[in-house]
Structures are given as C-alpha cells and as structure tokens.
Amino acid sequence: MTPTLTPESRTQLLDKLEATRFDVIVIGGGIAGAGIAREAAARGLRVALCEADDFGVGTSSRSSKMIHGGLRYLAQGRLGFVRRTARERNAVHAMAPHLARPCWMVAPARHWMQAQGFRCALAVYERLGGVKRDDTHISWDGAELATREPSLRGDAYGRAVAFREYLTDDVRLVLAVLRAAAESGAVLSSRTPVRGLLRQGTLVSGVVVQCPVTGREVKVRGRVVVNAAGPWVDCLAALEVQPPAAQVVVSKGVHLVVDRSRLPVEHPILCMASDRRWIFAIPRRDIVYIGTTDTAYDGERVVWPPIDCADVGYLLEALGGYFTTEPLRPDDVLAAWAGLRALPARGVGKSIRMSREAELRVGPGMLLSVSGGKLTGFAGLAASTVELVGRLGEFDLAPGPGTTPLPGAAIEPAVDDERLHQLYGADATNIISLGGGSLVEGAPVLTGEVDWAVNVEAATTVEDVVYRRTLDAWHLPRHRLNLAEAIADRMASLLSWNDHQRQEQVSAVKRRFAAELTFSGFDQNDT
C-alpha cells in the first residue's frame, strides 16, 4: 500500500483531528516537524501534525540542496560535532539513497600549499566521519583540472582537491519523511494554522487550528505539544507566555539560478566570497544554482522573503575570479529563491558565527519548542525530541525507526530516467504507470507527476506542484510559465476547478515567478 499524505476529504481530516486524543501534537511541517512525527509515530505514539501552509513551504525547501558532512565546523575545532554530522549524513543516505546522492565537490587551489591544507583538513574529516575508502578525497593537478573543469581559470587555480558531498532535493526529503510518518499512523494536516493553545490548568493541552478552506475552527487535544515552526517558533511561543523569551534569531539565505551555458561547470564548485565565506556553484541538468548568502534578517517573518540587489551582487561577484566565462550579470538570473533560517538565540552576534545545532526548550506551560537544527541531522534531532516527549508525557516508547528506508528509497534507478529517479526513487514506476505523457513539449515533466502530487502528496495549488513537488520552478525555469498553465489544466480536472479558479491559480504562480526577479528588472513575459 502506498503511504499517502492526501486525506479522503477535508471534512474527514478535521473530524479526525477533533475526535482523537493524541499523545503528541507537532506544529510545523518542515523537516524538523516531519522527522519528529515519523519518530513519534514509529515509537507507538498517537501523532497529529499541523502545518500552517503547504508541507515544507519555508526553510525546508530553500536550502542549498545538500546533505552536508559538517566539514566547515572542523576549522572551529568542533571535532565531536563534525563526527556526528558526518555520520548523520550516512544515515540519510541509508534511509533514502536517491535523495542523498554522492558527488565530487571541487575545491580549487591557487597553489600547492593551499591544496595541501585542504587535504590535511579533509583527511581529519574523513577519519572522524568514517568515510569509506572509495569516497575519500582525490587531488587533481593542472592538466586534470583543465580536463574536468575547463571553465575554471587555469592561470589562477593550478590544482584542486575533490571530496564527497551529497546532493538532495530538500522538500522531496520532507515529503518522504512525512509519508513514513503517515505509514505509522500519524495524522498529517497542511493548511491548518494554529490560532491558539488549549490549556488544562496551567499546562498546554492542545491547539486550536483554523482551516482556511472550510473556515472551520477545530480543537486538537494532546498530552504534549511540540513547537517545530522554524522561523515562526517565537510566534507560537508567544501564545504560551507574553512576553516570550527570544528562542531564535533569523538569517536569510539566497540562491540564484542561471543557465548552465553561462556557467558550464561539471561538478559542484567551492568559491570564496569577499568576506571569506564559501559559496557553491552546483550544476543540475541544464541549470546551475549559486548560493548561499547568510545575512542577519530582522524583517517580517514571511514564507517568501525578498531578494535584494545586494544579495545578487554578493553571489555574482564571488564567481568573477574563478571562471573564464564572461562575468554573470543580474539579467542572467532565470530564477531565485530565498529562505529564512532559525538559529538558537544564544547571545548577540552575526548569524554566520552562530551554530546550526538545535536546542530544545520547555516553556512554563510545558510547550516544547525546537529551534535550530540542520537538514542533515533531522533524524537525530527527532530522536532527542521524542525522548524528551516520552519523559514529559510519561510514555513507554517503542524502539525508534533508525535508518528504516523511507517511501521511494532506491539505490538503483527503477526507470531509465535520471530526473524521475532523483525526485521519486522507486515511486517513479508508479508515476509512469499513471500515464498521460508529457505536460509540455520540450520539458521532461509527466502528467502522472501532477496526479501523484495531488493524490499522494496532498498538493492543492499550482504553486505546491511547481515549487515543492516537481521543483520545476527552479530546475526548468525556461519552461515554467508553460508548465504552470499545463499543471493548472490537469489540476482543474482532478480537483474540479472552474475556469475562474484555474485562472486564479495560474495568475498567483506567475506573480510568484515575477517576484523572484524584481531585483534585476528581468521581464518574465520575454520567456
């Protein structure tokens, strides 16, 4: 049986939320909330998860799409953290090999001494992380580097060190983890924002959610409530006590998408920016994405934070000294994304100096709030959180799921289509069996993907599909306008939209496309 996130009906879902007395209620449908729901359900608890918007809509769909091994923490002397992070990466690969794909990350070196410095650091890192012999770093001299990465400036970078990193599709990982939670009995609800907390005496005993689709308000009762709302953790904590102590500080990360013909790299490349931060240029079929920035953010905590000209200039400038191609300009950017990171509030300082480690806090009403954490370490964070839930709720917990494969897990491609395998793993065969052919000529997207998104992965808008199910908004930017129209046609058939509803969906996603590029004056109508 295929584990599904799509309820039989909205009414039945709300009825189940209202009628069930849950052991634990999780607020937030990003990777932290998804991991906690999976862990808790697998350990025998009755779980409800409530997400204000679409699953994975915020931080968990705006990363650099990598399962990091924690190499950057080596320079800080945090050997234990490096060891744990590297092994967490191995765990993600075991759970979903198609969503933790090994690649060679290339670190260009200006001279022999710099290359030796990279190699020494990597040797320590690989030993700590238990990296297999076949995955240990390799060195390229000038001739090999010129063959493997001909667009790099050979006069400036005469050698390189390549080491293993893992690429992912972050929001696809979130969806797989949520499906595993559903398979273990968790009740998962998107588009049910929390409007208040229920109390029994002084203790938090549930949440009040409101469904914007039906307008219905529902009281969801549970023994322990976990606040895993990412950048919005403080907003939820404020419902427990006023004024709340700051639990997170927020930084913003921006990525840019350009055509691969403008930056013809063959491997992910490390480049050093003007402030000596490392950024990445990562190829993905016909595009390359570049990121990330890491700047303190004190604006409104929104799902789609703005992309400033300064963000774009910072990233494009960093590439200028590395490649022989004509320097990239803002009007080369075909798409872009920005996301907010929530970091534990452990004092004052620039966000780039703050830890990505997670923190658990129990409020005066026993609301358990989770702040920080990394995509790579979601399973460890979930295990620690559920252990604390067990103590707070006095539950007898069954053994955890460990590295049990997630839905779709597949090492070898089940179909002869790299794109489908990377997105769906073993489920690619199910999608092909749905039929329907290509949505748009020249774009490798199938009608069956829309059916799967709606019927299995709870997509209800065109934005859900194009940004967080197929990822076409960023992977296929030159086709995304036509894809939005075709996806809307198919969803109208599946969800019984009238012409007005269909056009509203298309208009909304086109506005979203245009908003990504307001920094450059790029005209979407030209695509």
N, C-alpha and C positions, 0 to 999 in steps of 0.2 A: 504493500500500500504506500502511495506517495504521500509523505507528510506535507500538509498544506497550511498556509497562513490565511487562506481565504475562508471566512465563515460562511455557513449555509445562508444566513441572512443577517442583516444588521440588527434586526429586532431580536433574533435568537441569541446573538452575541451579547447584547446588552442585558437580556433576561438572564443569561448565564452569569454575567458579572454581578448582577444584583442578587441572584438567588444563592450563590455559593459563598460559604465562609472559607476564605483562603488562609493558608498558613503564612504566605508571604506575598505582598504586592510590590511589584517593581515599577518605578516610574522612570520611563526613558527607554526608547527602542533603538539606541545606538549599540556599539559593540559591547560596552560595559553592561548595559541592561540585558542585552541578548545573552551574554555569557552567564550572567547571574541567573537568569531564567532557566537556561539549559542545565546549569549545575544544580539548582534547587529542585527542579522537576525530576532530574535523574536520580536525585538522592531521596525521593519519596515525598516531597512536599507538594502541596496544592498551590499552584502558582498562577497569579494574574500579572500580566504586563500591560501597562497603559502608556501609549505614546501620543504626544500632542498632535503630531503631524504624520508624515509617512515614516516608515521604518528607515533608519539610517539617514535621515534627511540632513542632519547637521554635520558635526565634526567627522563622523564615521564614513562619510562619502567624500571628504575633502582632503584626504591625506596625500602623501607622495606615492601611494600605491605600492609600498614596500613593506615586507616583513623584516625589520631591521634586526641585526645581531647585537647592537649596542656598542659598536666599535668606538663611537665618539666619546663614550664615557671612560675609555681607557686613559685618555690624556688627563682626566680628573682624578686618576688613581683609585677609582671605584671598582676594584677587581671583582668583588663579590657580585655587584650589580651586573657587570659585564658577563660574568659566568652564567648568572641566572637568565639574563636576556637572550644570550646565545642559545641556551637550552630551550627556552620558551619558543624560539623560532623553530627549532627541531620539532617541537610538539605540534605547532600549527601545520607544519609540512606533513606530519603523520596523520593529522585529522583531515586535511584537505589538500592533497598534493597538487591538484590543478589550480588551487588558489594560493600556493606558496611555491612559485616556480623559480628554480635556481637560475642565475645569470651571472656573467662576469661583470663586475663593476670596475671601471678603469680609472686609476689614479695617475694622471700624467705627472712626470717628474722633470724638473728643469736640469738636474744633474745627478751624478752617481750618488752623492751624499744624501740627497733628498729621497732617492729611491731606496737606499739602504735604511733610512729612517722609517719609511713606510713598511718595509719588510720586517724590521725588528718589532714594530708595533703589531703587525699582523701575526707574527709568529706567537707572541704572547696571547693575543686574542683568540687565535685558533686553538691553542692549547687549553685555555680556560673554557672555551665553548665546546670542546670535544668534537671539533670539525674533522670529518673523515679525510683520509689521505688524498683521495681523488678530488677533494674540494679545497685543498689548501692553495694559497696564493701562488701565482706564477709571475715571472718577470719577462718583459718584452724589451728588447733592445730597439735601437732606432729603426732598423730595417723592418723588424716585425711590426712595430707600432705603425710605420708608414703603410704597411700592407693591410693591417687590421682596421686602422682608423685613419684613412688618407686625408680626411678633412682637418685633422689636428695640425697645428703649426710645428713642423719638424725642427725649425730653427730655434724655437723656444723650448720645446719639450722633446728631448732626445731619447727618452725611455719612459717606461710606465710599469706599474705593478697592477695586476688584475686580481681581484678577490671575489669570493662568492657573496652575493646578496640574493634576496628572494623577492620577486615581484608578485603582486596580488592585485585583485580588484576589490578594494576595501568593502564597498557596500554589498557585493556578492557574498563576501565572507559573513557579514552581518545577517543576510537573508538565510544562509546555510545554517548558521548557529540558531537562529530563530526557528527554523524548520525542525531542527533537532529538539529544541525545547517543546515544540508542538507535538512531536512524536512521543515525548514522555508525558504528555498530558497538560502542558501549560496552556492557559487561555490567553491569547495574544490579541491586543486591540490597538490598531492605529487610529489616528484622528479622534482621540478621546482625551482632550486636555484636562488636567487636574485643576479644579476651581477651588478646592478647599480640602481640609483634613477633617476626618471624623475623630472623635475622642471618647474614651471611656474613662471618666475621671480626668486625671491629668495626662493620661497616656494616649498617644496616637493609635487609633484602632481601624483606620481605613482612609479612603479618599472619596471625594465627590468629583465625578467626571461629567462633562457635558459633551454630548455628541452633536457636532455642528451639522451633521447630515439630517438628523431627525429632530434636533432641538431638545432631545430628552436628557434629563439630568438623572444620573444613576449614582447610588451609594454603593461603593465596593468595600467590603469589610475583610479585614485580615489581621492576623496576630502580630506580624512585623511588616513595616513599610520601609522599603529601600528607595532612597532618592538617588537615582543614577542619571540625572538630567543634563550632565555635561556642563556647558557654559551657563545653563539655567539652574544649576544646583542651588545657588543663593536665593533665587526667586522662590523655589519650593521650600527652602529652609525658613524663609520669611513667613510662610503660612503657619509654622510651628511656634515661632517666637519673634517678637519685634522689640528692638531692632536686632536682626540676626548678626552674629559674628561673621565676618567675611570668610568664606570657605575656599574660594577660588580667586585667582587673578586670571585675566584672559589675554591671550595673544592672538594675533591674526597671521595666517599663512596663506600666501598667494601662489598659484601656479599658472603658467601661460602655455598655450598650445600653438605650435607652428607647424607648417607643412614640412615634412621630412626632406623635401628637396631643398629647402632653405637652410637646413642644418642636418646634413647627411651623415649622422652618426650610426654606427653599427651596434654599439654597446652602450649601456648607461655610463655616463662620464661624470667624474667629480670635477667641479670647478670652484676655485676660491673667489669669493666676492671681496669687495673693497674693505669690508670690516673683518676680513679673515674668517668668515663663516663659509662652510662648504655648502654648495648647492648642487643639484643634479640636472643633467640633461638626459632624458630617458626616452628611447625610441619605442614606439608602439605602432606596428604596421606602417601606415602612411603618415603618421604624425610623430612629433617629438614634444614631450611636455617638460617644462623647465620650472624648477622650484627648489626650495620654498623660501619665502621671506619668514621672518619671525620678529614681529614688532608688537610692542605693548598696545593694547586696544582698550579704550575707555568709552567707546560709543555704545549705542543701544545694542543689546544682545539679540541679534536677528539671525534668521536662518541664512539669509544671503547678504553678508557684509559687503560693503563697497570695495572696489579695487581702485586704488589711487594711481595717478600718474607716477608718483614716487615708487610705488611697488613695481611697476612695469620697468621703469628706468633702472632700478637696482638690479633686477634679474638680467635684463638685456646687456647692461654694461659689464656684468661679471663674465659674460661669454666672449667679449670682444677680443681679449688677448689670447684666446685658446684656438681659434679656428681660422682657416684660410678663406672661408667664405665671406661674402660681403656682410658687414655688421647687420644684425637684425634691427628692425625698426618697429615701433608700435603698430604700424599698419600691416605688419607681417603676422600679427597675432590673430588667429582664427577663432579662438575660444579661450576661456579662462575660468578658473574657479578660486574662490576664497573661502576659508573656513576659520572658525574660532576654536582655539584650544583652551581648555580649562586646566589650570595648573594649581596645585595646592598652595594656598596663601600662607607661606612660611616666612613672612617678612617682606621687606621692600627691596626691589632691585629690578633690573631689566629682565624681561622674560627669557631672553636667551641664556641667562645664567641659572634659571630655575630648573628643578628636577622634573622629569616626566613620571616619577614614581607616584603611585596612588596613595591616597590617605582615606581612612575610614573614621567618621566621627558620629558619635551617638548624642543626639540632642536631648534636652530636658524632658521631652515627651516621648523619648525612645525612637524618634525618627532616625534611621541610619542613613547617613549621607556619604556618597562615594565621590571623591574628587581626584582628578589627575588620571594617570594610567596611560598605557600605550596600546595600540592595535595589537602588537606582537604579544603582549602579556595578558591578553584578556582572560585566558583560562586560569592563570594563577590568581589574578585579581578576583575572579568569580569564586574560586575555591576558598580564598581567605574570607570573602564577604559572606558566603553561605555558612562557613564555620561559625562566624560571629552571629549570624541569624539563628543558627542552631542553639547557641548559648542564650541569646535574648529571648527566644521563643520556647526554650526548654524542649527542643525537638530531638528525637532519636533519628540521626541521619544515616541513611544507607551509604555504601561506598560511592564515590564520585565517578563521573563518566570517563575521566582521564583523557586518553587520546582516541577514544572511540570515533571511528570515521563519521564525518558529517554527511548529510544527504548530498549525493552527487560526487562524493570522493572517488577519484580515479587517477591512477598513475599513468597508465597508457591511454591514449585517445580512444574513445569508444566510436568515434566517427572520424572520417578523413576531412576534418575542417578545424583548423587550429583555433579560429576565433570562437566557434561554438564550444570546443573543448575547454578553452581557458575560462569562459564565462560559466559554463554549466556542468563541466565534467561528465560523469556518466549519464546525467539527465539529458544530454544533447540528443541521445537516441529517442527519448520521449518527445522532444520538441520537433524533431524531424518527422516523427510519426503523426504529428498533428496536421502536417501537410500545409497547403496553401501557397507554397512557392515564395519568391522574393517579394518584399514590400515595394521596393523602389529599384528601378533599373540602375545598375552600377554600384549599388550598395549591398553588402553581404548580410542583409537582415531578413529573417524569415517571418512570414505571417504567424507561424507557430510560436514564435517568441512572444508575440503580443498575447496570444491565447494563454500561454504558460504564465506570463506576468499577471494576468487578470485572474485566472482560475486557480493558480497555485500560490502566487506570491503577493496577493492582496493589493495589486495596483489598481487605483481608481481614477487616476488622472493621466493625461498625456505626459505631464512632467515626470510622474512616477516612472513611466516606462522609459522615456528617452534619457533621463538622467540617472536613474537608480536601478533599472532592471537590465537594459541593454547597454547603457553607458554611451550611446551613440552621440549624445550632445557634445562629448569631448573626444571620442575616438573617431568619429566620422563627421567633423564639423562642416565640410563642404556639402554634405547630403542632408544635414539635419532639418532644414526647412521642409524639404520634400518628405522626409521621414515623418515629421510631425503631422503633416496632412494625412499620410497613409496610415499612421498609427491611430489617428483620430477616427478615420473611416472604420477601421477594424473594431476599435473600442465602442464606437457608436452601435455597431451591430451586436457586440457582446453584452453591452450594458443598457441597451435600449435608449440611447440618447436621441433627442430630436435635433433638427438642424441647428437650432439656436444653441443648444448645449454643446454640440460638436464645435461650432464656430467659437464659442467662448473658450473652449479648451485650447483650440489652435491659437487664438489671439493671446491667451495667457502665456503659453510657452514661447511664442515669438517675442513677446515683451521680455521674457527672461533671457532669451538668446541675445537680444539687443543690449540689455542692461550689462551683460558681461563685458561689452566692448565700448562702453561710453567713454572710457579713458582715451581711446585712440581716434575717435571720430570715424571709425570704420562703419560703413553703411551696409547693414545686413541685406538690404534689397539688391545689392550687387552680386550676392552669392546665388 
